[in-house]
């Protein structure tokens, strides 16, 4: 992405306390955007903001629980109050907390995953779209997953949630394209984050398996997802609407 490609743009990143969210918030900041970083985790979110500012960027932190409509509405309002508008939104907040077959999946965990990943994405889009309609333009990217494109053994609730994100993205893309609002999703493969590193340390054999399922022969990096998100939000993707961009090292092609 060209330097300062988002100069002056107002961007919202949810789930920005670490991992893909942090990498994307930093990338937007480096590209000149004014970045609102949101997360339920205050310390991590404020650290991301500090990193953007240290690099010479403009950023604020907004604590929000994406499952609460009033907090999401207030989050979007805060972005507009701070930056005057909302040009791009990356709805990345989500959870992945299971390793059971469907018949063994805990009902409470299922409800929690659906609540955060599906309802959270729905609420974010709802209030972002309302603001972008007032402006007559905007770009939204939702974090789906390869688990939203194919089956994901031992992750029935997560796969269900990400298939739902894909469905909402397609539907909203069709509904609001004529309003100048482009809505797409990014579908990561296995990405190296602090959470993933801890899991692989506990199960070293799993690391080899994760590498082997990607034809490229390795696990992805958070910065590679960030690059895809910025492209989807940029003018270079001006004719891309309702698309699910797999950034997965080829995982879904075999």
Buried (B, 14 or more C-beta within 10 A) or exposed (E): BEEEBBEEBBBBBBBBBBBBBBBBBBBBBBBBBBBBBBBBBEEBBBBBBEBBBEEEBBBBBBBBBBBBBEBBBBBBBBBBEBBEBBBBBBBBBBBBEBEEEEEEBEEEBBEBBBBBBBBBBBBBBBBBBEBBBEBEEBBBBBBBBBBBBBEBEEBBBBBBBBBBBBEBBBEBBEEBEEBEBBBBBBBBBBBBBEEBEEBBEEEEEBBEEBBEBBEEEEBBBBBBBBBBBBBBBBEEBEEBBBBBBBBBBEBBEE
